[in-house]
Amino acid sequence: MFALTLPVVLAAASLAAAPATRALPTFAQQDMSFFITSAGSGDGANLGGLAGADAHCGKLAEAAGVRGKTWHAYLSQQAAGGKTAINARDRIGAGPWKNAKGVVVATSVDDLHSDANKLSKDNSLTEKGQPVNGRGDTPNMHDILTGSTLDGRVQPGDGDSTCSNWTSNGETGSASVGHHDRQGGGVNPTSWVFSHPSRGCGQKNLQATGGNGLFYCFAV
């Protein structure tokens, strides 16, 4: 048998003691400026308001190794409960936006809300670069919270379309959702922004209609 020299033994011991490092993001992932959350709040549509949703976007991006960016959730806010109305389209910056694989999904706000955008099941990926279950998958999770109209603005009228401005997890109330895979049922089945309202605001309510409390995040 060969005798190990002291330097070799010390080097081996050093490697064994070294802590595990987190996998570095790919070059495309570092340039990412759009994703669907890989997980929601776990509390239905109670996201802690817009501020809580924005923080969740930032936390997921940082966990994926993407730092130095300000993230906003694509969510509208209604003029209710002392809050002012805010359109989702007005809080996500000017674009362009890339997914975790470097694909430009939209070049501007107008492009994002046009038929020319590249949002689809293949391109609307999580911060990890993974697809989200859509229609035909088990479970289906294609309902994405937006609280918005087709053009990214607050829904008109007095009805609840944001689950009490993203603070409710009850069976009552509702949130406007879009289909990230651009298929399914509802009044606008192929819209990524507004396909139909949810049946309630709790986690089980959202799951019952094909969702999981996920939402879109954009770097501003």
C-alpha positions in Angstrom: 0.0 0.0 0.0 1.1 3.6 -0.6 1.6 5.8 2.4 -0.2 9.1 2.2 1.9 12.2 2.8 0.9 14.8 5.4 -0.1 17.5 2.8 -2.4 15.0 1.0 -4.1 14.0 4.3 -4.6 17.6 5.3 -6.1 18.4 1.8 -8.5 15.5 2.1 -9.6 16.6 5.6 -10.1 20.1 4.4 -12.4 19.0 1.6 -14.4 16.8 3.9 -14.9 19.6 6.3 -15.9 22.2 3.6 -19.6 23.2 3.8 -21.8 22.3 0.8 -22.2 25.3 -1.5 -25.4 26.3 -3.3 -25.4 25.6 -7.0 -24.6 28.7 -9.0 -27.3 30.0 -11.3 -26.7 29.7 -15.0 -25.7 32.8 -17.0 -29.2 33.0 -18.4 -30.7 32.7 -15.0 -28.6 35.5 -13.7 -30.1 37.7 -16.4 -33.6 36.6 -15.5 -36.2 39.4 -15.1 -39.5 37.4 -15.2 -40.7 34.2 -13.6 -43.7 32.5 -12.1 -43.3 31.8 -8.4 -42.4 28.1 -7.8 -44.5 28.3 -4.6 -47.2 30.6 -3.4 -47.7 31.9 0.2 -49.3 28.6 1.2 -52.1 30.6 2.6 -54.3 31.0 -0.4 -54.5 34.5 -1.8 -53.3 36.0 1.5 -50.0 37.2 0.2 -49.5 40.0 2.8 -50.7 42.6 0.3 -48.6 43.9 -2.5 -45.6 44.4 -0.2 -45.7 40.8 0.9 -46.0 39.5 -2.7 -43.1 41.7 -3.8 -41.0 40.4 -0.9 -41.9 36.8 -1.9 -40.7 37.4 -5.4 -37.4 38.8 -4.1 -36.9 35.9 -1.7 -37.4 33.3 -4.4 -35.1 35.1 -6.8 -32.4 35.3 -4.2 -32.8 31.7 -3.3 -32.2 30.9 -7.0 -29.0 32.9 -6.9 -30.3 36.0 -8.7 -29.4 39.1 -6.7 -29.2 42.9 -7.2 -32.7 43.3 -8.7 -35.9 44.8 -7.4 -38.9 42.5 -8.0 -42.6 43.3 -8.2 -45.5 40.9 -8.3 -47.8 41.3 -11.3 -50.9 42.1 -9.2 -53.4 44.9 -9.2 -54.8 46.6 -6.1 -58.4 47.8 -5.8 -59.5 51.1 -4.3 -60.9 49.5 -1.1 -60.0 49.3 2.6 -58.2 52.6 2.5 -56.0 51.5 -0.4 -55.7 53.4 -3.7 -56.2 51.6 -7.0 -53.0 50.3 -8.6 -52.7 48.6 -12.0 -50.4 45.6 -12.3 -49.0 46.9 -15.6 -47.9 50.1 -13.9 -45.7 48.4 -11.3 -43.4 46.1 -13.4 -41.0 48.5 -15.1 -40.6 49.0 -18.8 -39.1 45.8 -20.0 -37.7 43.9 -21.8 -38.1 40.8 -19.7 -36.3 37.4 -19.9 -37.1 34.1 -18.4 -34.6 31.9 -16.6 -33.4 30.4 -19.9 -32.8 33.7 -21.5 -35.9 33.8 -23.7 -37.3 37.4 -24.1 -41.0 36.9 -23.3 -41.9 40.6 -24.0 -40.0 43.7 -25.0 -42.3 46.3 -23.4 -45.5 46.8 -21.4 -47.5 47.1 -24.6 -45.8 44.1 -26.1 -46.5 42.1 -23.0 -50.3 42.8 -23.3 -50.4 42.1 -27.0 -50.7 38.9 -29.0 -47.0 39.2 -29.8 -45.7 38.3 -26.4 -44.0 34.9 -25.9 -45.7 33.8 -22.7 -46.6 30.2 -22.8 -46.3 27.0 -20.8 -42.8 26.5 -22.3 -41.7 30.1 -21.6 -43.5 31.1 -18.4 -41.0 29.3 -16.1 -40.3 29.5 -12.4 -37.3 31.2 -11.0 -35.6 27.8 -11.1 -36.2 27.5 -14.8 -38.8 24.8 -14.4 -42.2 24.6 -16.1 -45.4 24.9 -14.1 -48.1 22.3 -14.4 -50.8 23.2 -16.8 -54.0 21.8 -18.2 -53.7 18.0 -18.6 -51.1 17.7 -15.8 -51.8 16.4 -12.3 -52.4 18.6 -10.4 -53.3 21.4 -12.8 -51.9 24.7 -11.5 -52.4 27.0 -14.5 -54.5 29.6 -12.7 -52.1 32.5 -11.9 -53.2 35.3 -9.6 -53.4 38.7 -11.2 -56.5 40.6 -10.0 -56.4 42.3 -13.4 -58.2 42.9 -16.7 -56.9 41.7 -20.0 -54.8 44.8 -20.4 -53.3 44.6 -16.9 -55.6 47.1 -15.1 -57.8 46.9 -12.0 -61.1 45.2 -12.7 -64.0 47.8 -12.9 -66.8 47.8 -10.4 -67.1 47.2 -6.7 -66.8 43.4 -6.7 -63.8 41.7 -5.1 -61.2 40.7 -7.8 -58.1 40.7 -5.5 -59.2 38.7 -2.5 -59.3 41.9 -0.4 -56.2 43.2 -1.9 -54.2 40.0 -1.3 -55.0 39.7 2.4 -57.8 37.1 2.4 -57.6 33.3 2.6 -61.4 32.8 3.2 -64.0 30.9 1.2 -65.7 34.2 0.2 -64.2 36.7 -2.1 -62.5 36.2 -5.4 -59.4 36.9 -7.5 -59.0 37.3 -11.2 -56.6 34.7 -12.6 -55.0 34.0 -15.9 -53.8 30.8 -17.5 -50.1 30.6 -17.9 -50.5 27.8 -20.5 -53.0 29.8 -22.5 -55.6 27.1 -22.6 -58.6 25.9 -20.6 -62.0 27.3 -19.8 -63.4 30.6 -18.5 -64.4 33.8 -20.3 -60.9 34.3 -21.7 -59.3 30.8 -21.7 -56.2 31.7 -23.6 -55.3 34.8 -21.6 -52.3 34.8 -19.3 -53.8 37.8 -17.4 -57.6 37.2 -17.0 -59.3 33.9 -17.8 -61.9 33.8 -15.0 -62.5 34.6 -11.3 -61.4 32.2 -8.6 -63.9 30.4 -6.4 -62.9 31.9 -3.1 -59.6 32.9 -1.7 -58.5 29.9 0.4 -55.8 27.5 -0.7 -58.3 24.7 -1.3 -60.5 27.2 -3.2 -57.7 28.1 -5.5 -56.7 24.5 -6.1 -60.3 23.5 -6.9 -60.3 25.6 -10.0 -56.8 24.7 -11.2 -54.4 26.9 -9.3 -52.0 26.9 -6.3 -51.7 30.5 -5.3 -48.9 31.2 -7.8 -48.2 34.6 -9.3 -46.0 36.4 -11.9 -42.8 38.3 -10.8 -41.0 41.0 -12.9 -37.8 42.8 -12.3 -38.4 46.6 -12.5 
